[in-house]
Amino acid sequence: MPIMSSDDFSIHRQGCQNVDDGMPISDLPDEVESVDDLDCQCWDDLDSLAEIA
Ligand SMILES: [Zn+2]
């Protein structure tokens, strides 16, 4: 399950070291259409959003 940083509302994978405090979210925001829309390096090893579950 992705988590949303409470600092800047960026989306991260659970366990991301760039997030001190985050809130689990069950669905990605509508504006996220591909992993390219997710800025953090924690997504780099994913090829598609379908792998996020
Ligand atoms: Zn991250």
mmCIF file of the protein (N, C-alpha, C, O) and its ligand, coordinates in Angstrom:
data_MODEL
# 
_entry.id   MODEL 
# 
loop_
_entity.id 
_entity.type 
_entity.pdbx_number_of_molecules 
1 polymer     1 
2 non-polymer 1 
# 
_entity_poly.entity_id                      1 
_entity_poly.type                           'polypeptide(L)' 
_entity_poly.nstd_linkage                   no 
_entity_poly.nstd_monomer                   no 
_entity_poly.pdbx_seq_one_letter_code       MPIMSSDDFSIHRQGCQNVDDGMPISDLPDEVESVDDLDCQCWDDLDSLAEIA 
_entity_poly.pdbx_seq_one_letter_code_can   MPIMSSDDFSIHRQGCQNVDDGMPISDLPDEVESVDDLDCQCWDDLDSLAEIA 
_entity_poly.pdbx_strand_id                 A 
# 
loop_
_entity_poly_seq.entity_id 
_entity_poly_seq.num 
_entity_poly_seq.mon_id 
_entity_poly_seq.hetero 
1 1  MET n 
1 2  PRO n 
1 3  ILE n 
1 4  MET n 
1 5  SER n 
1 6  SER n 
1 7  ASP n 
1 8  ASP n 
1 9  PHE n 
1 10 SER n 
1 11 ILE n 
1 12 HIS n 
1 13 ARG n 
1 14 GLN n 
1 15 GLY n 
1 16 CYS n 
1 17 GLN n 
1 18 ASN n 
1 19 VAL n 
1 20 ASP n 
1 21 ASP n 
1 22 GLY n 
1 23 MET n 
1 24 PRO n 
1 25 ILE n 
1 26 SER n 
1 27 ASP n 
1 28 LEU n 
1 29 PRO n 
1 30 ASP n 
1 31 GLU n 
1 32 VAL n 
1 33 GLU n 
1 34 SER n 
1 35 VAL n 
1 36 ASP n 
1 37 ASP n 
1 38 LEU n 
1 39 ASP n 
1 40 CYS n 
1 41 GLN n 
1 42 CYS n 
1 43 TRP n 
1 44 ASP n 
1 45 ASP n 
1 46 LEU n 
1 47 ASP n 
1 48 SER n 
1 49 LEU n 
1 50 ALA n 
1 51 GLU n 
1 52 ILE n 
1 53 ALA n 
# 
loop_
_struct_asym.id 
_struct_asym.entity_id 
A 1 
B 2 
# 
loop_
_chem_comp.id 
_chem_comp.type 
_chem_comp.mon_nstd_flag 
ALA 'L-peptide linking' y 
ARG 'L-peptide linking' y 
ASN 'L-peptide linking' y 
ASP 'L-peptide linking' y 
CYS 'L-peptide linking' y 
GLN 'L-peptide linking' y 
GLU 'L-peptide linking' y 
GLY 'peptide linking'   y 
HIS 'L-peptide linking' y 
ILE 'L-peptide linking' y 
LEU 'L-peptide linking' y 
MET 'L-peptide linking' y 
PHE 'L-peptide linking' y 
PRO 'L-peptide linking' y 
SER 'L-peptide linking' y 
TRP 'L-peptide linking' y 
VAL 'L-peptide linking' y 
ZN  non-polymer         . 
# 
_pdbx_entity_nonpoly.entity_id   2 
_pdbx_entity_nonpoly.name        ? 
_pdbx_entity_nonpoly.comp_id     ZN 
# 
_pdbx_nonpoly_scheme.asym_id         B 
_pdbx_nonpoly_scheme.entity_id       2 
_pdbx_nonpoly_scheme.mon_id          ZN 
_pdbx_nonpoly_scheme.ndb_seq_num     1 
_pdbx_nonpoly_scheme.pdb_seq_num     101 
_pdbx_nonpoly_scheme.auth_seq_num    101 
_pdbx_nonpoly_scheme.pdb_mon_id      ZN 
_pdbx_nonpoly_scheme.auth_mon_id     ZN 
_pdbx_nonpoly_scheme.pdb_strand_id   A 
_pdbx_nonpoly_scheme.pdb_ins_code    . 
# 
loop_
_atom_site.group_PDB 
_atom_site.id 
_atom_site.type_symbol 
_atom_site.label_atom_id 
_atom_site.label_alt_id 
_atom_site.label_comp_id 
_atom_site.label_asym_id 
_atom_site.label_entity_id 
_atom_site.label_seq_id 
_atom_site.pdbx_PDB_ins_code 
_atom_site.Cartn_x 
_atom_site.Cartn_y 
_atom_site.Cartn_z 
_atom_site.occupancy 
_atom_site.B_iso_or_equiv 
_atom_site.pdbx_formal_charge 
_atom_site.auth_seq_id 
_atom_site.auth_comp_id 
_atom_site.auth_asym_id 
_atom_site.auth_atom_id 
_atom_site.pdbx_PDB_model_num 
ATOM   1   N  N  . MET A 1 1  ? 0.852  -1.199 0.000   1.00 0.00 ? 1   MET A N  1 
ATOM   2   C  CA . MET A 1 1  ? 0.000  0.000  0.000   1.00 0.00 ? 1   MET A CA 1 
ATOM   3   C  C  . MET A 1 1  ? 0.887  1.249  0.000   1.00 0.00 ? 1   MET A C  1 
ATOM   4   O  O  . MET A 1 1  ? 1.824  1.340  0.793   1.00 0.00 ? 1   MET A O  1 
ATOM   5   N  N  . PRO A 1 2  ? 0.601  2.198  -0.875  1.00 0.00 ? 2   PRO A N  1 
ATOM   6   C  CA . PRO A 1 2  ? 1.400  3.430  -0.888  1.00 0.00 ? 2   PRO A CA 1 
ATOM   7   C  C  . PRO A 1 2  ? 1.144  4.257  0.377   1.00 0.00 ? 2   PRO A C  1 
ATOM   8   O  O  . PRO A 1 2  ? 0.128  4.090  1.052   1.00 0.00 ? 2   PRO A O  1 
ATOM   9   N  N  . ILE A 1 3  ? 2.063  5.124  0.670   1.00 0.00 ? 3   ILE A N  1 
ATOM   10  C  CA . ILE A 1 3  ? 1.854  6.060  1.772   1.00 0.00 ? 3   ILE A CA 1 
ATOM   11  C  C  . ILE A 1 3  ? 2.027  7.491  1.263   1.00 0.00 ? 3   ILE A C  1 
ATOM   12  O  O  . ILE A 1 3  ? 2.808  7.748  0.347   1.00 0.00 ? 3   ILE A O  1 
ATOM   13  N  N  . MET A 1 4  ? 1.300  8.398  1.861   1.00 0.00 ? 4   MET A N  1 
ATOM   14  C  CA . MET A 1 4  ? 1.413  9.809  1.499   1.00 0.00 ? 4   MET A CA 1 
ATOM   15  C  C  . MET A 1 4  ? 2.141  10.536 2.614   1.00 0.00 ? 4   MET A C  1 
ATOM   16  O  O  . MET A 1 4  ? 1.756  10.461 3.781   1.00 0.00 ? 4   MET A O  1 
ATOM   17  N  N  . SER A 1 5  ? 3.195  11.238 2.239   1.00 0.00 ? 5   SER A N  1 
ATOM   18  C  CA . SER A 1 5  ? 3.946  11.996 3.219   1.00 0.00 ? 5   SER A CA 1 
ATOM   19  C  C  . SER A 1 5  ? 3.096  13.103 3.815   1.00 0.00 ? 5   SER A C  1 
ATOM   20  O  O  . SER A 1 5  ? 2.420  13.833 3.091   1.00 0.00 ? 5   SER A O  1 
ATOM   21  N  N  . SER A 1 6  ? 3.130  13.228 5.128   1.00 0.00 ? 6   SER A N  1 
ATOM   22  C  CA . SER A 1 6  ? 2.358  14.315 5.747   1.00 0.00 ? 6   SER A CA 1 
ATOM   23  C  C  . SER A 1 6  ? 3.092  15.643 5.642   1.00 0.00 ? 6   SER A C  1 
ATOM   24  O  O  . SER A 1 6  ? 2.537  16.688 5.984   1.00 0.00 ? 6   SER A O  1 
ATOM   25  N  N  . ASP A 1 7  ? 4.344  15.613 5.168   1.00 0.00 ? 7   ASP A N  1 
ATOM   26  C  CA . ASP A 1 7  ? 5.098  16.858 5.001   1.00 0.00 ? 7   ASP A CA 1 
ATOM   27  C  C  . ASP A 1 7  ? 4.742  17.572 3.705   1.00 0.00 ? 7   ASP A C  1 
ATOM   28  O  O  . ASP A 1 7  ? 4.423  18.761 3.709   1.00 0.00 ? 7   ASP A O  1 
ATOM   29  N  N  . ASP A 1 8  ? 4.799  16.837 2.593   1.00 0.00 ? 8   ASP A N  1 
ATOM   30  C  CA . ASP A 1 8  ? 4.610  17.497 1.294   1.00 0.00 ? 8   ASP A CA 1 
ATOM   31  C  C  . ASP A 1 8  ? 3.595  16.782 0.412   1.00 0.00 ? 8   ASP A C  1 
ATOM   32  O  O  . ASP A 1 8  ? 3.437  17.125 -0.760  1.00 0.00 ? 8   ASP A O  1 
ATOM   33  N  N  . PHE A 1 9  ? 2.896  15.772 0.979   1.00 0.00 ? 9   PHE A N  1 
ATOM   34  C  CA . PHE A 1 9  ? 1.836  15.049 0.260   1.00 0.00 ? 9   PHE A CA 1 
ATOM   35  C  C  . PHE A 1 9  ? 2.359  14.275 -0.933  1.00 0.00 ? 9   PHE A C  1 
ATOM   36  O  O  . PHE A 1 9  ? 1.591  13.898 -1.817  1.00 0.00 ? 9   PHE A O  1 
ATOM   37  N  N  . SER A 1 10 ? 3.682  14.032 -0.965  1.00 0.00 ? 10  SER A N  1 
ATOM   38  C  CA . SER A 1 10 ? 4.209  13.182 -2.012  1.00 0.00 ? 10  SER A CA 1 
ATOM   39  C  C  . SER A 1 10 ? 3.873  11.720 -1.684  1.00 0.00 ? 10  SER A C  1 
ATOM   40  O  O  . SER A 1 10 ? 3.638  11.362 -0.529  1.00 0.00 ? 10  SER A O  1 
ATOM   41  N  N  . ILE A 1 11 ? 3.857  10.887 -2.734  1.00 0.00 ? 11  ILE A N  1 
ATOM   42  C  CA . ILE A 1 11 ? 3.465  9.491  -2.581  1.00 0.00 ? 11  ILE A CA 1 
ATOM   43  C  C  . ILE A 1 11 ? 4.715  8.610  -2.592  1.00 0.00 ? 11  ILE A C  1 
ATOM   44  O  O  . ILE A 1 11 ? 5.610  8.786  -3.419  1.00 0.00 ? 11  ILE A O  1 
ATOM   45  N  N  . HIS A 1 12 ? 4.754  7.671  -1.666  1.00 0.00 ? 12  HIS A N  1 
ATOM   46  C  CA . HIS A 1 12 ? 5.918  6.803  -1.525  1.00 0.00 ? 12  HIS A CA 1 
ATOM   47  C  C  . HIS A 1 12 ? 5.491  5.365  -1.291  1.00 0.00 ? 12  HIS A C  1 
ATOM   48  O  O  . HIS A 1 12 ? 4.340  5.069  -0.968  1.00 0.00 ? 12  HIS A O  1 
ATOM   49  N  N  . ARG A 1 13 ? 6.468  4.484  -1.467  1.00 0.00 ? 13  ARG A N  1 
ATOM   50  C  CA . ARG A 1 13 ? 6.217  3.099  -1.096  1.00 0.00 ? 13  ARG A CA 1 
ATOM   51  C  C  . ARG A 1 13 ? 6.421  2.952  0.406   1.00 0.00 ? 13  ARG A C  1 
ATOM   52  O  O  . ARG A 1 13 ? 7.183  3.688  1.033   1.00 0.00 ? 13  ARG A O  1 
ATOM   53  N  N  . GLN A 1 14 ? 5.719  1.984  0.950   1.00 0.00 ? 14  GLN A N  1 
ATOM   54  C  CA . GLN A 1 14 ? 5.878  1.723  2.360   1.00 0.00 ? 14  GLN A CA 1 
ATOM   55  C  C  . GLN A 1 14 ? 7.343  1.378  2.646   1.00 0.00 ? 14  GLN A C  1 
ATOM   56  O  O  . GLN A 1 14 ? 7.955  0.591  1.923   1.00 0.00 ? 14  GLN A O  1 
ATOM   57  N  N  . GLY A 1 15 ? 7.889  1.964  3.687   1.00 0.00 ? 15  GLY A N  1 
ATOM   58  C  CA . GLY A 1 15 ? 9.276  1.707  4.030   1.00 0.00 ? 15  GLY A CA 1 
ATOM   59  C  C  . GLY A 1 15 ? 10.251 2.670  3.390   1.00 0.00 ? 15  GLY A C  1 
ATOM   60  O  O  . GLY A 1 15 ? 11.457 2.567  3.616   1.00 0.00 ? 15  GLY A O  1 
ATOM   61  N  N  . CYS A 1 16 ? 9.754  3.613  2.589   1.00 0.00 ? 16  CYS A N  1 
ATOM   62  C  CA . CYS A 1 16 ? 10.630 4.595  1.953   1.00 0.00 ? 16  CYS A CA 1 
ATOM   63  C  C  . CYS A 1 16 ? 11.365 5.395  3.026   1.00 0.00 ? 16  CYS A C  1 
ATOM   64  O  O  . CYS A 1 16 ? 10.767 5.852  4.000   1.00 0.00 ? 16  CYS A O  1 
ATOM   65  N  N  . GLN A 1 17 ? 12.659 5.553  2.828   1.00 0.00 ? 17  GLN A N  1 
ATOM   66  C  CA . GLN A 1 17 ? 13.457 6.254  3.838   1.00 0.00 ? 17  GLN A CA 1 
ATOM   67  C  C  . GLN A 1 17 ? 13.332 7.764  3.725   1.00 0.00 ? 17  GLN A C  1 
ATOM   68  O  O  . GLN A 1 17 ? 13.847 8.492  4.573   1.00 0.00 ? 17  GLN A O  1 
ATOM   69  N  N  . ASN A 1 18 ? 12.660 8.239  2.698   1.00 0.00 ? 18  ASN A N  1 
ATOM   70  C  CA . ASN A 1 18 ? 12.495 9.682  2.548   1.00 0.00 ? 18  ASN A CA 1 
ATOM   71  C  C  . ASN A 1 18 ? 11.265 10.207 3.268   1.00 0.00 ? 18  ASN A C  1 
ATOM   72  O  O  . ASN A 1 18 ? 10.981 11.405 3.242   1.00 0.00 ? 18  ASN A O  1 
ATOM   73  N  N  . VAL A 1 19 ? 10.543 9.307  3.907   1.00 0.00 ? 19  VAL A N  1 
ATOM   74  C  CA . VAL A 1 19 ? 9.325  9.713  4.612   1.00 0.00 ? 19  VAL A CA 1 
ATOM   75  C  C  . VAL A 1 19 ? 9.472  9.425  6.093   1.00 0.00 ? 19  VAL A C  1 
ATOM   76  O  O  . VAL A 1 19 ? 9.700  8.283  6.492   1.00 0.00 ? 19  VAL A O  1 
ATOM   77  N  N  . ASP A 1 20 ? 9.343  10.457 6.902   1.00 0.00 ? 20  ASP A N  1 
ATOM   78  C  CA . ASP A 1 20 ? 9.386  10.266 8.344   1.00 0.00 ? 20  ASP A CA 1 
ATOM   79  C  C  . ASP A 1 20 ? 8.019  9.868  8.874   1.00 0.00 ? 20  ASP A C  1 
ATOM   80  O  O  . ASP A 1 20 ? 7.886  8.982  9.718   1.00 0.00 ? 20  ASP A O  1 
ATOM   81  N  N  . ASP A 1 21 ? 7.004  10.555 8.350   1.00 0.00 ? 21  ASP A N  1 
ATOM   82  C  CA . ASP A 1 21 ? 5.658  10.348 8.860   1.00 0.00 ? 21  ASP A CA 1 
ATOM   83  C  C  . ASP A 1 21 ? 4.701  10.376 7.688   1.00 0.00 ? 21  ASP A C  1 
ATOM   84  O  O  . ASP A 1 21 ? 4.592  11.386 6.992   1.00 0.00 ? 21  ASP A O  1 
ATOM   85  N  N  . GLY A 1 22 ? 4.018  9.288  7.470   1.00 0.00 ? 22  GLY A N  1 
ATOM   86  C  CA . GLY A 1 22 ? 3.108  9.230  6.332   1.00 0.00 ? 22  GLY A CA 1 
ATOM   87  C  C  . GLY A 1 22 ? 1.835  8.503  6.680   1.00 0.00 ? 22  GLY A C  1 
ATOM   88  O  O  . GLY A 1 22 ? 1.727  7.833  7.708   1.00 0.00 ? 22  GLY A O  1 
ATOM   89  N  N  . MET A 1 23 ? 0.874  8.656  5.789   1.00 0.00 ? 23  MET A N  1 
ATOM   90  C  CA . MET A 1 23 ? -0.436 8.056  5.991   1.00 0.00 ? 23  MET A CA 1 
ATOM   91  C  C  . MET A 1 23 ? -0.691 7.054  4.869   1.00 0.00 ? 23  MET A C  1 
ATOM   92  O  O  . MET A 1 23 ? -0.599 7.410  3.694   1.00 0.00 ? 23  MET A O  1 
ATOM   93  N  N  . PRO A 1 24 ? -1.011 5.806  5.213   1.00 0.00 ? 24  PRO A N  1 
ATOM   94  C  CA . PRO A 1 24 ? -1.315 4.832  4.159   1.00 0.00 ? 24  PRO A CA 1 
ATOM   95  C  C  . PRO A 1 24 ? -2.533 5.279  3.344   1.00 0.00 ? 24  PRO A C  1 
ATOM   96  O  O  . PRO A 1 24 ? -3.525 5.756  3.895   1.00 0.00 ? 24  PRO A O  1 
ATOM   97  N  N  . ILE A 1 25 ? -2.437 5.115  2.028   1.00 0.00 ? 25  ILE A N  1 
ATOM   98  C  CA . ILE A 1 25 ? -3.591 5.430  1.177   1.00 0.00 ? 25  ILE A CA 1 
ATOM   99  C  C  . ILE A 1 25 ? -3.910 4.203  0.337   1.00 0.00 ? 25  ILE A C  1 
ATOM   100 O  O  . ILE A 1 25 ? -3.007 3.516  -0.141  1.00 0.00 ? 25  ILE A O  1 
ATOM   101 N  N  . SER A 1 26 ? -5.190 3.933  0.160   1.00 0.00 ? 26  SER A N  1 
ATOM   102 C  CA . SER A 1 26 ? -5.583 2.720  -0.558  1.00 0.00 ? 26  SER A CA 1 
ATOM   103 C  C  . SER A 1 26 ? -5.589 2.943  -2.060  1.00 0.00 ? 26  SER A C  1 
ATOM   104 O  O  . SER A 1 26 ? -5.448 1.993  -2.830  1.00 0.00 ? 26  SER A O  1 
ATOM   105 N  N  . ASP A 1 27 ? -5.752 4.195  -2.484  1.00 0.00 ? 27  ASP A N  1 
ATOM   106 C  CA . ASP A 1 27 ? -5.774 4.483  -3.914  1.00 0.00 ? 27  ASP A CA 1 
ATOM   107 C  C  . ASP A 1 27 ? -4.843 5.636  -4.224  1.00 0.00 ? 27  ASP A C  1 
ATOM   108 O  O  . ASP A 1 27 ? -4.729 6.587  -3.451  1.00 0.00 ? 27  ASP A O  1 
ATOM   109 N  N  . LEU A 1 28 ? -4.181 5.539  -5.360  1.00 0.00 ? 28  LEU A N  1 
ATOM   110 C  CA . LEU A 1 28 ? -3.336 6.641  -5.799  1.00 0.00 ? 28  LEU A CA 1 
ATOM   111 C  C  . LEU A 1 28 ? -4.218 7.808  -6.248  1.00 0.00 ? 28  LEU A C  1 
ATOM   112 O  O  . LEU A 1 28 ? -5.339 7.598  -6.712  1.00 0.00 ? 28  LEU A O  1 
ATOM   113 N  N  . PRO A 1 29 ? -3.715 9.032  -6.111  1.00 0.00 ? 29  PRO A N  1 
ATOM   114 C  CA . PRO A 1 29 ? -4.478 10.184 -6.620  1.00 0.00 ? 29  PRO A CA 1 
ATOM   115 C  C  . PRO A 1 29 ? -4.727 10.046 -8.118  1.00 0.00 ? 29  PRO A C  1 
ATOM   116 O  O  . PRO A 1 29 ? -3.930 9.442  -8.836  1.00 0.00 ? 29  PRO A O  1 
ATOM   117 N  N  . ASP A 1 30 ? -5.840 10.611 -8.581  1.00 0.00 ? 30  ASP A N  1 
ATOM   118 C  CA . ASP A 1 30 ? -6.220 10.485 -9.992  1.00 0.00 ? 30  ASP A CA 1 
ATOM   119 C  C  . ASP A 1 30 ? -5.155 11.018 -10.939 1.00 0.00 ? 30  ASP A C  1 
ATOM   120 O  O  . ASP A 1 30 ? -5.026 10.536 -12.064 1.00 0.00 ? 30  ASP A O  1 
ATOM   121 N  N  . GLU A 1 31 ? -4.397 12.001 -10.495 1.00 0.00 ? 31  GLU A N  1 
ATOM   122 C  CA . GLU A 1 31 ? -3.410 12.593 -11.394 1.00 0.00 ? 31  GLU A CA 1 
ATOM   123 C  C  . GLU A 1 31 ? -2.182 11.706 -11.609 1.00 0.00 ? 31  GLU A C  1 
ATOM   124 O  O  . GLU A 1 31 ? -1.362 11.968 -12.488 1.00 0.00 ? 31  GLU A O  1 
ATOM   125 N  N  . VAL A 1 32 ? -2.070 10.668 -10.805 1.00 0.00 ? 32  VAL A N  1 
ATOM   126 C  CA . VAL A 1 32 ? -0.961 9.730  -11.008 1.00 0.00 ? 32  VAL A CA 1 
ATOM   127 C  C  . VAL A 1 32 ? -1.389 8.679  -12.025 1.00 0.00 ? 32  VAL A C  1 
ATOM   128 O  O  . VAL A 1 32 ? -2.238 7.835  -11.740 1.00 0.00 ? 32  VAL A O  1 
ATOM   129 N  N  . GLU A 1 33 ? -0.794 8.741  -13.208 1.00 0.00 ? 33  GLU A N  1 
ATOM   130 C  CA . GLU A 1 33 ? -1.205 7.830  -14.281 1.00 0.00 ? 33  GLU A CA 1 
ATOM   131 C  C  . GLU A 1 33 ? -0.118 6.840  -14.643 1.00 0.00 ? 33  GLU A C  1 
ATOM   132 O  O  . GLU A 1 33 ? -0.386 5.856  -15.333 1.00 0.00 ? 33  GLU A O  1 
ATOM   133 N  N  . SER A 1 34 ? 1.092  7.077  -14.197 1.00 0.00 ? 34  SER A N  1 
ATOM   134 C  CA . SER A 1 34 ? 2.168  6.124  -14.448 1.00 0.00 ? 34  SER A CA 1 
ATOM   135 C  C  . SER A 1 34 ? 3.217  6.296  -13.365 1.00 0.00 ? 34  SER A C  1 
ATOM   136 O  O  . SER A 1 34 ? 3.184  7.264  -12.604 1.00 0.00 ? 34  SER A O  1 
ATOM   137 N  N  . VAL A 1 35 ? 4.146  5.355  -13.298 1.00 0.00 ? 35  VAL A N  1 
ATOM   138 C  CA . VAL A 1 35 ? 5.184  5.479  -12.280 1.00 0.00 ? 35  VAL A CA 1 
ATOM   139 C  C  . VAL A 1 35 ? 6.053  6.704  -12.523 1.00 0.00 ? 35  VAL A C  1 
ATOM   140 O  O  . VAL A 1 35 ? 6.730  7.177  -11.610 1.00 0.00 ? 35  VAL A O  1 
ATOM   141 N  N  . ASP A 1 36 ? 6.037  7.222  -13.754 1.00 0.00 ? 36  ASP A N  1 
ATOM   142 C  CA . ASP A 1 36 ? 6.805  8.437  -14.040 1.00 0.00 ? 36  ASP A CA 1 
ATOM   143 C  C  . ASP A 1 36 ? 6.256  9.639  -13.286 1.00 0.00 ? 36  ASP A C  1 
ATOM   144 O  O  . ASP A 1 36 ? 6.966  10.624 -13.082 1.00 0.00 ? 36  ASP A O  1 
ATOM   145 N  N  . ASP A 1 37 ? 4.998  9.565  -12.872 1.00 0.00 ? 37  ASP A N  1 
ATOM   146 C  CA . ASP A 1 37 ? 4.395  10.668 -12.126 1.00 0.00 ? 37  ASP A CA 1 
ATOM   147 C  C  . ASP A 1 37 ? 4.794  10.642 -10.658 1.00 0.00 ? 37  ASP A C  1 
ATOM   148 O  O  . ASP A 1 37 ? 4.511  11.583 -9.916  1.00 0.00 ? 37  ASP A O  1 
ATOM   149 N  N  . LEU A 1 38 ? 5.441  9.579  -10.246 1.00 0.00 ? 38  LEU A N  1 
ATOM   150 C  CA . LEU A 1 38 ? 5.854  9.454  -8.853  1.00 0.00 ? 38  LEU A CA 1 
ATOM   151 C  C  . LEU A 1 38 ? 7.327  9.821  -8.765  1.00 0.00 ? 38  LEU A C  1 
ATOM   152 O  O  . LEU A 1 38 ? 8.179  9.157  -9.355  1.00 0.00 ? 38  LEU A O  1 
ATOM   153 N  N  . ASP A 1 39 ? 7.616  10.873 -8.031  1.00 0.00 ? 39  ASP A N  1 
ATOM   154 C  CA . ASP A 1 39 ? 8.946  11.481 -8.101  1.00 0.00 ? 39  ASP A CA 1 
ATOM   155 C  C  . ASP A 1 39 ? 10.021 10.738 -7.325  1.00 0.00 ? 39  ASP A C  1 
ATOM   156 O  O  . ASP A 1 39 ? 11.189 10.753 -7.715  1.00 0.00 ? 39  ASP A O  1 
ATOM   157 N  N  . CYS A 1 40 ? 9.648  10.101 -6.249  1.00 0.00 ? 40  CYS A N  1 
ATOM   158 C  CA . CYS A 1 40 ? 10.674 9.564  -5.363  1.00 0.00 ? 40  CYS A CA 1 
ATOM   159 C  C  . CYS A 1 40 ? 11.391 8.349  -5.958  1.00 0.00 ? 40  CYS A C  1 
ATOM   160 O  O  . CYS A 1 40 ? 10.824 7.586  -6.739  1.00 0.00 ? 40  CYS A O  1 
ATOM   161 N  N  . GLN A 1 41 ? 12.642 8.201  -5.565  1.00 0.00 ? 41  GLN A N  1 
ATOM   162 C  CA . GLN A 1 41 ? 13.448 7.062  -6.033  1.00 0.00 ? 41  GLN A CA 1 
ATOM   163 C  C  . GLN A 1 41 ? 12.889 5.726  -5.576  1.00 0.00 ? 41  GLN A C  1 
ATOM   164 O  O  . GLN A 1 41 ? 13.217 4.684  -6.143  1.00 0.00 ? 41  GLN A O  1 
ATOM   165 N  N  . CYS A 1 42 ? 12.044 5.755  -4.548  1.00 0.00 ? 42  CYS A N  1 
ATOM   166 C  CA . CYS A 1 42 ? 11.554 4.472  -4.042  1.00 0.00 ? 42  CYS A CA 1 
ATOM   167 C  C  . CYS A 1 42 ? 10.686 3.755  -5.071  1.00 0.00 ? 42  CYS A C  1 
ATOM   168 O  O  . CYS A 1 42 ? 10.394 2.571  -4.906  1.00 0.00 ? 42  CYS A O  1 
ATOM   169 N  N  . TRP A 1 43 ? 10.269 4.449  -6.130  1.00 0.00 ? 43  TRP A N  1 
ATOM   170 C  CA . TRP A 1 43 ? 9.451  3.824  -7.176  1.00 0.00 ? 43  TRP A CA 1 
ATOM   171 C  C  . TRP A 1 43 ? 10.296 3.327  -8.329  1.00 0.00 ? 43  TRP A C  1 
ATOM   172 O  O  . TRP A 1 43 ? 9.774  2.679  -9.236  1.00 0.00 ? 43  TRP A O  1 
ATOM   173 N  N  . ASP A 1 44 ? 11.578 3.610  -8.319  1.00 0.00 ? 44  ASP A N  1 
ATOM   174 C  CA . ASP A 1 44 ? 12.396 3.390  -9.508  1.00 0.00 ? 44  ASP A CA 1 
ATOM   175 C  C  . ASP A 1 44 ? 12.430 1.944  -9.985  1.00 0.00 ? 44  ASP A C  1 
ATOM   176 O  O  . ASP A 1 44 ? 12.608 1.687  -11.175 1.00 0.00 ? 44  ASP A O  1 
ATOM   177 N  N  . ASP A 1 45 ? 12.264 1.005  -9.073  1.00 0.00 ? 45  ASP A N  1 
ATOM   178 C  CA . ASP A 1 45 ? 12.359 -0.388 -9.511  1.00 0.00 ? 45  ASP A CA 1 
ATOM   179 C  C  . ASP A 1 45 ? 11.009 -0.975 -9.914  1.00 0.00 ? 45  ASP A C  1 
ATOM   180 O  O  . ASP A 1 45 ? 10.892 -2.180 -10.136 1.00 0.00 ? 45  ASP A O  1 
ATOM   181 N  N  . LEU A 1 46 ? 9.999  -0.127 -10.006 1.00 0.00 ? 46  LEU A N  1 
ATOM   182 C  CA . LEU A 1 46 ? 8.703  -0.591 -10.509 1.00 0.00 ? 46  LEU A CA 1 
ATOM   183 C  C  . LEU A 1 46 ? 8.570  -0.189 -11.977 1.00 0.00 ? 46  LEU A C  1 
ATOM   184 O  O  . LEU A 1 46 ? 8.962  0.911  -12.365 1.00 0.00 ? 46  LEU A O  1 
ATOM   185 N  N  . ASP A 1 47 ? 8.018  -1.083 -12.780 1.00 0.00 ? 47  ASP A N  1 
ATOM   186 C  CA . ASP A 1 47 ? 7.817  -0.778 -14.198 1.00 0.00 ? 47  ASP A CA 1 
ATOM   187 C  C  . ASP A 1 47 ? 6.428  -0.247 -14.488 1.00 0.00 ? 47  ASP A C  1 
ATOM   188 O  O  . ASP A 1 47 ? 6.235  0.504  -15.444 1.00 0.00 ? 47  ASP A O  1 
ATOM   189 N  N  . SER A 1 48 ? 5.468  -0.628 -13.678 1.00 0.00 ? 48  SER A N  1 
ATOM   190 C  CA . SER A 1 48 ? 4.108  -0.153 -13.931 1.00 0.00 ? 48  SER A CA 1 
ATOM   191 C  C  . SER A 1 48 ? 3.338  -0.043 -12.627 1.00 0.00 ? 48  SER A C  1 
ATOM   192 O  O  . SER A 1 48 ? 3.674  -0.673 -11.624 1.00 0.00 ? 48  SER A O  1 
ATOM   193 N  N  . LEU A 1 49 ? 2.300  0.772  -12.673 1.00 0.00 ? 49  LEU A N  1 
ATOM   194 C  CA . LEU A 1 49 ? 1.466  0.957  -11.484 1.00 0.00 ? 49  LEU A CA 1 
ATOM   195 C  C  . LEU A 1 49 ? 0.765  -0.335 -11.085 1.00 0.00 ? 49  LEU A C  1 
ATOM   196 O  O  . LEU A 1 49 ? 0.355  -0.490 -9.935  1.00 0.00 ? 49  LEU A O  1 
ATOM   197 N  N  . ALA A 1 50 ? 0.625  -1.263 -12.028 1.00 0.00 ? 50  ALA A N  1 
ATOM   198 C  CA . ALA A 1 50 ? -0.058 -2.520 -11.725 1.00 0.00 ? 50  ALA A CA 1 
ATOM   199 C  C  . ALA A 1 50 ? 0.697  -3.303 -10.657 1.00 0.00 ? 50  ALA A C  1 
ATOM   200 O  O  . ALA A 1 50 ? 0.129  -4.178 -10.004 1.00 0.00 ? 50  ALA A O  1 
ATOM   201 N  N  . GLU A 1 51 ? 1.979  -2.986 -10.482 1.00 0.00 ? 51  GLU A N  1 
ATOM   202 C  CA . GLU A 1 51 ? 2.766  -3.713 -9.478  1.00 0.00 ? 51  GLU A CA 1 
ATOM   203 C  C  . GLU A 1 51 ? 2.544  -3.184 -8.081  1.00 0.00 ? 51  GLU A C  1 
ATOM   204 O  O  . GLU A 1 51 ? 2.984  -3.798 -7.109  1.00 0.00 ? 51  GLU A O  1 
ATOM   205 N  N  . ILE A 1 52 ? 1.875  -2.067 -7.964  1.00 0.00 ? 52  ILE A N  1 
ATOM   206 C  CA . ILE A 1 52 ? 1.571  -1.511 -6.645  1.00 0.00 ? 52  ILE A CA 1 
ATOM   207 C  C  . ILE A 1 52 ? 0.300  -2.150 -6.115  1.00 0.00 ? 52  ILE A C  1 
ATOM   208 O  O  . ILE A 1 52 ? -0.777 -1.978 -6.686  1.00 0.00 ? 52  ILE A O  1 
ATOM   209 N  N  . ALA A 1 53 ? 0.424  -2.853 -5.068  1.00 0.00 ? 53  ALA A N  1 
ATOM   210 C  CA . ALA A 1 53 ? -0.779 -3.494 -4.526  1.00 0.00 ? 53  ALA A CA 1 
ATOM   211 C  C  . ALA A 1 53 ? -0.619 -3.666 -3.030  1.00 0.00 ? 53  ALA A C  1 
ATOM   212 O  O  . ALA A 1 53 ? -1.517 -4.187 -2.369  1.00 0.00 ? 53  ALA A O  1 
HETATM 213 ZN ZN . ZN  B 2 .  ? 9.858  7.547  -1.498  1.00 0.00 2 101 ZN  A ZN 1 
# 
